[in-house]
Amino acid sequence: MKNRNSGKSLIFFVIMVLLIGFLAYTGAYGVTLGDYRFKPFSETLKKGLDLQGGVSVLEEIQGNNVDQKTIDRTIQLLSSRVNKLGVSETVVTQEGKKRIRIEVPGKYDTKSVIDSIAKTGELKFVGPDQSIILTGKDVKDATAYVDQTNKPIISLELNDTGKTKFAEATQKYLGKPISIYMDNDLLTNPTVNSVIPDGKAIIEGSKNLDEAKKNADMIKSGALPVTVKPVESKLVGATLGANALPLSILAGKVGIGIVLLFMILYYRVPGLIADIALVLYVVLVLGTFDAIGATLTLSGIAGFLLTVGMAVDANILIFERMKEELKSGKSIKSSIDAGFHRAMSSILDSNITTIIAGIVLYYLGSGSVKGFALTLMIGVALSMFTAITITRTLIKLASNFGMFNAKWTIGTFGVHDMRRRQA
């Protein structure tokens, strides 16, 4: 029975290691399976302005007493405009109370970016005969929600002047489409199903709730709700970005490599297992960045490397606790369980306080500070998962098939007579 359990543990251990190795290889080099290709992270991760160069513009809102809701609508409109340049990595964020930072990676024409931002914007409701029915001045409110059938809907409310115009238009174009444009770009093209005399209508046809919210914000804003003026613009050259990225990658490889080597030399087999878990941690962090569409910047890379060290720190706490348990005379299996249990409070305390600091940085900071904070929080959360779950599972499996029977496998644990304690 013992040999059978040892065999199963060995099989599961090998499967987990091979799976982690496959994920790491896929993330580093990509894999083609049939007609589908899994791209490496180097091709899928979005790169920030400081890594690939581009244009950075700081706009200042003209006027006082502008509420946060108005600023949020302005950011939404500005983001929509600069994204028309074909750059999905565009970052539009608020800085301070009245300023908005716009970063457009991969573009090097400052004038075209500023001109795109400076447009006043024009919302138009256009009939099938190309006549203009309403403008942004006729709109009172627009909100998005999901109805009882789980369809995304835009609720439209017009002011008194718009109400009269729309009543006449819906009677004239009953059964025909009325198109809604922003800056000559079609937002939606709903069909008139009934005459609407009270200025309250619903607009169907959005693909999802996010699209409905975006269009509702556009319709509600009509044009930029405030005047913005560029107070700073700078061009980050492609050469600077091209130099920064390979140097950042090299720094990451060297830093992670030193950590992996130290763990093996000092902790032997437990250190090797911690390295395997750390490789999975790196894959999970980069995969999370890719999944949420995060833009990788130099500050983000710094935060990522910091969390690598924190992930190893959790393993060191666990291993040192195991060392104490082994010295007290407990068996390997008992020491593993006790080591993880006793180290848990220290790991949770240190990581939770770091996450709290990251939350504060994210909500009070701006620009690169936000990128650093986001990277830090994601990394800390995933480091706890890999240290507590993956490392523990691999160590218990290794213990079950006798990987710790020989004294040299434990490294500096200082354990004597290992065979007796395995009993």
RODO-2510 file (C-alpha; in nm, 4 decimals, decimal comma):
residues 423
     n   res          X          Y          Z
     1     m     0,0000     0,0000     0,0000
     2     k     0,2867     0,2366     0,0908
     3     n     0,4632     0,1681    -0,2400
     4     r     0,1384     0,2278    -0,4288
     5     n     0,0877     0,5649    -0,2563
     6     s     0,4499     0,6551    -0,3259
     7     g     0,4002     0,5726    -0,6938
     8     k     0,0867     0,7872    -0,7162
     9     s     0,2624     1,0784    -0,5446
    10     l     0,5529     1,0524    -0,7877
    11     i     0,3173     1,0505    -1,0881
    12     f     0,1242     1,3548    -0,9650
    13     f     0,4500     1,5346    -0,8865
    14     v     0,5878     1,4727    -1,2356
    15     i     0,2582     1,5764    -1,3985
    16     m     0,2509     1,9054    -1,2045
    17     v     0,6131     1,9846    -1,2895
    18     l     0,5610     1,9062    -1,6592
    19     l     0,2441     2,1173    -1,6689
    20     i     0,4223     2,4125    -1,5081
    21     g     0,7106     2,3651    -1,7526
    22     f     0,4697     2,3625    -2,0476
    23     l     0,3001     2,6827    -1,9291
    24     a     0,6375     2,8510    -1,8809
    25     y     0,7572     2,7462    -2,2278
    26     t     0,4336     2,8657    -2,3848
    27     g     0,4591     3,2016    -2,2116
    28     a     0,8207     3,2461    -2,3173
    29     y     0,8155     3,1169    -2,6755
    30     g     0,4559     3,0441    -2,7732
    31     v     0,3116     2,7137    -2,8904
    32     t     0,1211     2,6132    -3,2041
    33     l    -0,1461     2,3457    -3,1610
    34     g    -0,3138     2,2596    -3,4902
    35     d    -0,4474     2,5798    -3,6464
    36     y    -0,4272     2,7783    -3,3234
    37     r    -0,1166     2,9528    -3,1941
    38     f    -0,0652     3,0515    -2,8322
    39     k     0,1377     3,3700    -2,8519
    40     p     0,4231     3,4393    -2,6074
    41     f     0,3838     3,7177    -2,3534
    42     s     0,6305     3,9302    -2,5487
    43     e     0,3677     3,9588    -2,8245
    44     t     0,0506     3,9860    -2,6167
    45     l     0,1436     4,2160    -2,3278
    46     k     0,0718     4,5830    -2,3872
    47     k     0,3763     4,8051    -2,3544
    48     g     0,3572     5,1476    -2,1981
    49     l     0,4895     5,4770    -2,3251
    50     d     0,8247     5,4380    -2,1514
    51     l     0,8877     5,1004    -2,3171
    52     q     0,7969     5,1697    -2,6802
    53     g     0,7934     5,5477    -2,7053
    54     g     0,5043     5,7733    -2,8059
    55     v     0,3284     6,0960    -2,7145
    56     s     0,2316     6,2204    -2,3687
    57     v    -0,0057     6,5172    -2,3354
    58     l    -0,1224     6,6821    -2,0134
    59     e    -0,4571     6,8611    -2,0504
    60     e    -0,5934     7,1068    -1,7952
    61     i    -0,9650     7,1691    -1,7462
    62     q    -1,0525     7,5335    -1,7816
    63     g    -1,2948     7,6582    -1,5174
    64     n    -1,3604     7,6056    -1,1498
    65     n    -1,5953     7,3903    -0,9431
    66     v    -1,5939     7,0980    -1,1887
    67     d    -1,7420     6,7896    -1,0237
    68     q    -1,5914     6,4407    -1,0497
    69     k    -1,8796     6,3116    -1,2629
    70     t    -1,8039     6,5730    -1,5289
    71     i    -1,4336     6,4862    -1,5206
    72     d    -1,5137     6,1165    -1,5636
    73     r    -1,7270     6,1916    -1,8717
    74     t    -1,4483     6,4074    -2,0122
    75     i    -1,1963     6,1252    -1,9646
    76     q    -1,4346     5,8832    -2,1400
    77     l    -1,4703     6,1133    -2,4411
    78     l    -1,0999     6,1897    -2,4634
    79     s    -1,0201     5,8190    -2,4439
    80     s    -1,2639     5,7470    -2,7259
    81     r    -1,1086     6,0139    -2,9444
    82     v    -0,7456     5,9144    -2,9050
    83     n    -0,8333     5,5457    -2,9444
    84     k    -0,9488     5,6295    -3,2958
    85     l    -0,5808     5,6681    -3,3761
    86     g    -0,5643     5,2872    -3,3643
    87     v    -0,3663     5,2540    -3,0434
    88     s    -0,5360     5,0183    -2,7981
    89     e    -0,2761     5,0830    -2,5276
    90     t    -0,3786     5,4467    -2,4871
    91     v    -0,3874     5,5531    -2,1229
    92     v    -0,6103     5,8422    -2,0114
    93     t    -0,5936     5,9165    -1,6392
    94     q    -0,6719     6,2000    -1,4028
    95     e    -0,3851     6,3857    -1,2392
    96     g    -0,4715     6,6083    -0,9469
    97     k    -0,8062     6,7857    -0,9470
    98     k    -0,8142     6,9504    -1,2888
    99     r    -0,5627     6,7754    -1,5103
   100     i    -0,5859     6,4735    -1,7387
   101     r    -0,2818     6,2824    -1,8643
   102     i    -0,3083     6,1210    -2,2082
   103     e    -0,0400     5,8742    -2,3167
   104     v    -0,0406     5,7339    -2,6691
   105     p     0,2271     5,4639    -2,7161
   106     g     0,3554     5,3955    -3,0655
   107     k     0,2582     5,7374    -3,2082
   108     y     0,5156     6,0114    -3,2639
   109     d     0,3121     6,2958    -3,4155
   110     t     0,2341     6,5232    -3,1207
   111     k     0,0292     6,7639    -3,3316
   112     s    -0,2154     6,5017    -3,4617
   113     v    -0,2758     6,3740    -3,1079
   114     i    -0,3410     6,7243    -2,9707
   115     d    -0,5667     6,8091    -3,2675
   116     s    -0,7700     6,4926    -3,2052
   117     i    -0,8113     6,5834    -2,8396
   118     a    -0,8986     6,9467    -2,9101
   119     k    -1,2097     6,8722    -3,1151
   120     t    -1,5215     7,0079    -2,9469
   121     g    -1,7255     6,7047    -3,0481
   122     e    -2,0685     6,7009    -3,2111
   123     l    -2,3550     6,4668    -3,1286
   124     k    -2,6226     6,4315    -3,3965
   125     f    -2,9453     6,2345    -3,4351
   126     v    -2,9816     6,1932    -3,8119
   127     g    -3,2923     6,0801    -4,0016
   128     p    -3,2907     5,8410    -4,2999
   129     d    -3,3000     6,1445    -4,5296
   130     q    -2,9794     6,2771    -4,3649
   131     s    -3,1647     6,5595    -4,1917
   132     i    -3,0397     6,6511    -3,8431
   133     i    -3,3145     6,5887    -3,5885
   134     l    -3,1378     6,6501    -3,2557
   135     t    -2,7994     6,7638    -3,1281
   136     g    -2,6251     6,7201    -2,7949
   137     k    -2,7977     7,0355    -2,6665
   138     d    -3,1342     6,8572    -2,6835
   139     v    -3,0300     6,5667    -2,4581
   140     k    -3,1078     6,5829    -2,0860
   141     d    -2,9875     6,2412    -1,9721
   142     a    -2,8864     5,8959    -2,0944
   143     t    -2,8213     5,5875    -1,8817
   144     a    -2,7487     5,2205    -1,9532
   145     y    -2,8974     4,9169    -1,7808
   146     v    -2,9984     4,5549    -1,8378
   147     d    -3,3708     4,4860    -1,8793
   148     q    -3,5701     4,1860    -1,7557
   149     t    -3,4697     3,9793    -2,0596
   150     n    -3,1008     4,0499    -1,9886
   151     k    -3,0636     4,2811    -2,2895
   152     p    -2,8493     4,5973    -2,2642
   153     i    -3,0658     4,9075    -2,2983
   154     i    -2,9961     5,2820    -2,3178
   155     s    -3,2596     5,5011    -2,1517
   156     l    -3,2817     5,8402    -2,3247
   157     e    -3,4426     6,1540    -2,1815
   158     l    -3,4685     6,4801    -2,3783
   159     n    -3,5186     6,8367    -2,2601
   160     d    -3,8220     7,0483    -2,3606
   161     t    -3,6839     7,1584    -2,6974
   162     g    -3,5659     6,8082    -2,7824
   163     k    -3,8993     6,6577    -2,6757
   164     t    -4,0915     6,8515    -2,9403
   165     k    -3,8402     6,7802    -3,2171
   166     f    -3,8254     6,4112    -3,1346
   167     a    -4,2030     6,3709    -3,1239
   168     e    -4,2286     6,5094    -3,4754
   169     a    -3,9353     6,2997    -3,5988
   170     t    -4,0626     5,9686    -3,4557
   171     q    -4,4005     6,0278    -3,6195
   172     k    -4,2350     6,1121    -3,9501
   173     y    -3,9841     5,8233    -3,9466
   174     l    -4,1983     5,5538    -3,7835
   175     g    -4,0552     5,2136    -3,8759
   176     k    -3,7353     5,3710    -4,0058
   177     p    -3,3904     5,4100    -3,8432
   178     i    -3,2608     5,7227    -3,6727
   179     s    -2,8815     5,7163    -3,6592
   180     i    -2,6810     5,8659    -3,3719
   181     y    -2,3371     6,0055    -3,4586
   182     m    -2,0478     6,1470    -3,2570
   183     d    -1,7856     6,3338    -3,4591
   184     n    -1,9193     6,1682    -3,7771
   185     d    -1,8742     5,8227    -3,6235
   186     l    -2,1839     5,6059    -3,5925
   187     l    -2,2646     5,5144    -3,2312
   188     t    -2,5893     5,3262    -3,2863
   189     n    -2,8652     5,2990    -3,5454
   190     p    -3,1979     5,2197    -3,3715
   191     t    -3,5297     5,1817    -3,5520
   192     v    -3,8324     5,3904    -3,4490
   193     n    -4,0955     5,1450    -3,3215
   194     s    -4,3496     5,3988    -3,1978
   195     v    -4,4211     5,7699    -3,1729
   196     i    -4,2532     5,9172    -2,8630
   197     p    -4,4283     6,2354    -2,7475
   198     d    -4,2825     6,2672    -2,3934
   199     g    -3,9126     6,2766    -2,4811
   200     k    -3,8380     5,9462    -2,3029
   201     a    -3,7152     5,6599    -2,5176
   202     i    -3,5158     5,3389    -2,4972
   203     i    -3,2431     5,2486    -2,7445
   204     e    -3,1792     4,8805    -2,8155
   205     g    -2,9093     4,7101    -3,0199
   206     s    -2,5993     4,7339    -2,7981
   207     k    -2,3836     4,4200    -2,7993
   208     n    -2,3277     4,4246    -2,4240
   209     l    -2,3667     4,6438    -2,1170
   210     d    -2,0196     4,7968    -2,1535
   211     e    -2,0995     4,9152    -2,5051
   212     a    -2,4350     5,0502    -2,3865
   213     k    -2,2665     5,2442    -2,1031
   214     k    -2,0081     5,3858    -2,3408
   215     n    -2,2701     5,5017    -2,5888
   216     a    -2,4895     5,6394    -2,3104
   217     d    -2,1974     5,8462    -2,1813
   218     m    -2,1350     5,9767    -2,5324
   219     i    -2,4983     6,0686    -2,5838
   220     k    -2,5254     6,2305    -2,2422
   221     s    -2,2081     6,4327    -2,2847
   222     g    -2,2872     6,5395    -2,6383
   223     a    -1,9559     6,7162    -2,6584
   224     l    -1,6743     6,7683    -2,4133
   225     p    -1,8608     6,8964    -2,1049
   226     v    -1,5678     7,1259    -2,0230
   227     t    -1,2954     7,3076    -2,2131
   228     v    -0,9518     7,1488    -2,1947
   229     k    -0,6200     7,3084    -2,2810
   230     p    -0,2839     7,1353    -2,3322
   231     v    -0,0324     7,2579    -2,0729
   232     e     0,2411     7,0047    -2,1463
   233     s     0,3315     6,7714    -2,4305
   234     k     0,6346     6,5544    -2,4764
   235     l     0,7608     6,3020    -2,7243
   236     v     0,9253     5,9853    -2,5950
   237     g     1,1501     5,8604    -2,8720
   238     a     1,1331     5,5075    -3,0055
   239     t     1,5054     5,4688    -2,9366
   240     l     1,4586     5,5326    -2,5642
   241     g     1,1754     5,2819    -2,5480
   242     a     1,3692     5,0271    -2,7524
   243     n     1,6639     5,0532    -2,5135
   244     a     1,4522     5,0477    -2,1976
   245     l     1,2651     4,7262    -2,2784
   246     p     1,5596     4,4889    -2,3381
   247     l     1,7438     4,6324    -2,0369
   248     s     1,4335     4,5791    -1,8222
   249     i     1,3985     4,2217    -1,9455
   250     l     1,7681     4,1579    -1,8777
   251     a     1,7349     4,2987    -1,5257
   252     g     1,4347     4,0750    -1,4664
   253     k     1,6172     3,7636    -1,5899
   254     v     1,9248     3,8339    -1,3791
   255     g     1,7234     3,9135    -1,0670
   256     i     1,4988     3,6084    -1,0940
   257     g     1,7947     3,3871    -1,1877
   258     i     1,9893     3,4877    -0,8762
   259     v     1,6855     3,4191    -0,6586
   260     l     1,6342     3,0743    -0,8145
   261     l     2,0015     2,9850    -0,7712
   262     f     2,0097     3,0974    -0,4077
   263     m     1,7059     2,8879    -0,3189
   264     i     1,8607     2,5726    -0,4695
   265     l     2,2012     2,6229    -0,3065
   266     y     2,0645     2,7013     0,0382
   267     y     1,7541     2,4809     0,0634
   268     r     1,8394     2,2054    -0,1873
   269     v     1,5263     2,0083    -0,2855
   270     p     1,2775     2,2330    -0,0991
   271     g     1,4475     2,5267    -0,2700
   272     l     1,4100     2,3570    -0,6082
   273     i     1,0411     2,3007    -0,5388
   274     a     1,0057     2,6658    -0,4384
   275     d     1,1701     2,7604    -0,7709
   276     i     0,9177     2,5499    -0,9620
   277     a     0,6351     2,7277    -0,7795
   278     l     0,8058     3,0612    -0,8517
   279     v     0,8145     2,9844    -1,2251
   280     l     0,4406     2,9204    -1,2114
   281     y     0,4002     3,2458    -1,0190
   282     v     0,5760     3,4419    -1,2955
   283     v     0,3509     3,2799    -1,5591
   284     l     0,0359     3,3543    -1,3551
   285     v     0,1311     3,7194    -1,3001
   286     l     0,2103     3,7841    -1,6668
   287     g    -0,1026     3,5907    -1,7697
   288     t    -0,3130     3,8063    -1,5374
   289     f    -0,1646     4,1242    -1,6849
   290     d    -0,2505     3,9952    -2,0311
   291     a    -0,6047     3,8915    -1,9305
   292     i    -0,6993     4,2264    -1,7746
   293     g    -0,5338     4,4262    -2,0521
   294     a    -0,2842     4,5940    -1,8180
   295     t    -0,0195     4,8133    -1,9785
   296     l     0,3325     4,7155    -1,8763
   297     t     0,5595     5,0071    -1,7826
   298     l     0,9028     5,0410    -1,6250
   299     s     0,7435     5,1066    -1,2864
   300     g     0,5216     4,8031    -1,3388
   301     i     0,8270     4,5861    -1,4073
   302     a     0,9839     4,7204    -1,0861
   303     g     0,6723     4,6239    -0,8921
   304     f     0,6730     4,2808    -1,0532
   305     l     1,0355     4,2129    -0,9575
   306     l     0,9627     4,3285    -0,6032
   307     t     0,6813     4,0758    -0,5732
   308     v     0,9127     3,7988    -0,6967
   309     g     1,1294     3,8611    -0,3920
   310     m     0,8212     3,8673    -0,1706
   311     a     0,7032     3,5357    -0,3167
   312     v     1,0365     3,3760    -0,2247
   313     d     1,0209     3,5375     0,1188
   314     a     0,7014     3,3449     0,1938
   315     n     0,8767     3,0182     0,1053
   316     i     1,1733     3,1067     0,3264
   317     l     0,9414     3,1649     0,6222
   318     i     0,7826     2,8245     0,5634
   319     f     1,1130     2,6421     0,5248
   320     e     1,2624     2,7979     0,8363
   321     r     0,9570     2,6923     1,0350
   322     m     0,9962     2,3415     0,8963
   323     k     1,3601     2,3493     1,0059
   324     e     1,2593     2,4302     1,3630
   325     e     1,0034     2,1499     1,3665
   326     l     1,2544     1,8983     1,2315
   327     k     1,5108     1,9962     1,4958
   328     s     1,2496     1,9396     1,7656
   329     g     1,2314     1,5731     1,6611
   330     k     0,9194     1,5638     1,4439
   331     s     0,8927     1,3565     1,1263
   332     i     0,9181     1,5106     0,7802
   333     k     0,5423     1,4960     0,7177
   334     s     0,4581     1,6450     1,0564
   335     s     0,7203     1,9159     1,0087
   336     i     0,5765     2,0097     0,6694
   337     d     0,2257     2,0511     0,8088
   338     a     0,3453     2,2368     1,1180
   339     g     0,5810     2,4566     0,9167
   340     f     0,3094     2,5775     0,6832
   341     h     0,0631     2,6235     0,9696
   342     r     0,3008     2,8237     1,1895
   343     a     0,4292     3,0415     0,9051
   344     m     0,0797     3,1254     0,7821
   345     s     0,0135     3,4135     1,0234
   346     s     0,3435     3,5853     0,9363
   347     i     0,2810     3,5451     0,5612
   348     l    -0,0735     3,6795     0,5820
   349     d     0,0238     3,9751     0,8023
   350     s     0,3072     4,0910     0,5776
   351     n     0,1175     4,0439     0,2519
   352     i    -0,2092     4,1996     0,3678
   353     t    -0,0303     4,5122     0,4893
   354     t     0,1463     4,5340     0,1519
   355     i    -0,1863     4,5029    -0,0315
   356     i    -0,3336     4,7801     0,1850
   357     a    -0,0387     5,0029     0,0948
   358     g    -0,0928     4,9147    -0,2716
   359     i    -0,4610     5,0094    -0,2534
   360     v    -0,3735     5,3482    -0,1030
   361     l    -0,1103     5,4092    -0,3716
   362     y    -0,3524     5,3093    -0,6475
   363     y    -0,6362     5,5376    -0,5419
   364     l    -0,4266     5,8365    -0,4352
   365     g    -0,1511     5,8094    -0,6938
   366     s    -0,1521     5,8743    -1,0659
   367     g     0,0275     5,7652    -1,3823
   368     s     0,3245     5,5388    -1,3145
   369     v     0,2405     5,5200    -0,9433
   370     k    -0,0886     5,3501    -1,0284
   371     g     0,0937     5,1025    -1,2535
   372     f     0,3362     5,0155    -0,9762
   373     a     0,0534     4,9742    -0,7226
   374     l    -0,1538     4,7518    -0,9523
   375     t     0,1431     4,5289    -1,0290
   376     l     0,2269     4,5067    -0,6603
   377     m    -0,1255     4,4050    -0,5534
   378     i    -0,1643     4,1404    -0,8253
   379     g     0,1806     4,0009    -0,7530
   380     v     0,1307     3,9801    -0,3764
   381     a    -0,2064     3,8055    -0,4092
   382     l    -0,0686     3,5465    -0,6526
   383     s     0,2489     3,4977    -0,4481
   384     m     0,0391     3,3905    -0,1513
   385     f    -0,1431     3,1408    -0,3713
   386     t     0,1722     2,9807    -0,5111
   387     a     0,3568     2,9739    -0,1753
   388     i     0,0657     2,8395     0,0269
   389     t    -0,0916     2,6053    -0,2294
   390     i     0,1555     2,5003    -0,4993
   391     t     0,4702     2,4774    -0,2864
   392     r     0,2884     2,2879    -0,0129
   393     t     0,1369     2,0384    -0,2570
   394     l     0,4688     1,9694    -0,4286
   395     i     0,6562     1,9275    -0,1006
   396     k     0,3984     1,6859     0,0390
   397     l     0,4068     1,4824    -0,2825
   398     a     0,7882     1,4780    -0,2738
   399     s     0,7806     1,3639     0,0871
   400     n     0,5344     1,0845     0,0065
   401     f     0,7624     0,9200    -0,2518
   402     g     1,0737     0,9587    -0,0354
   403     m     1,2468     1,2521    -0,1965
   404     f     1,3667     1,3716     0,1449
   405     n     1,5085     1,0376     0,2638
   406     a     1,8677     1,1398     0,1948
   407     k     2,0189     1,3985     0,4267
   408     w     2,1747     1,6069     0,1448
   409     t     1,8295     1,6821    -0,0017
   410     i     1,7368     1,8969     0,2984
   411     g     2,0280     2,1365     0,2668
   412     t     2,0913     2,3490     0,5752
   413     f     1,8025     2,2074     0,7765
   414     g     2,0601     2,0359     0,9970
   415     v     1,8566     1,7199     1,0395
   416     h     2,0240     1,4059     1,1650
   417     d     1,9165     1,0491     1,1217
   418     m     1,6486     1,1247     0,8593
   419     r     1,5421     0,7644     0,8186
   420     r     1,4427     0,7431     1,1831
   421     r     1,2292     1,0559     1,1560
   422     q     1,0584     0,9357     0,8412
   423     a     0,9088     0,6522     1,0442
***
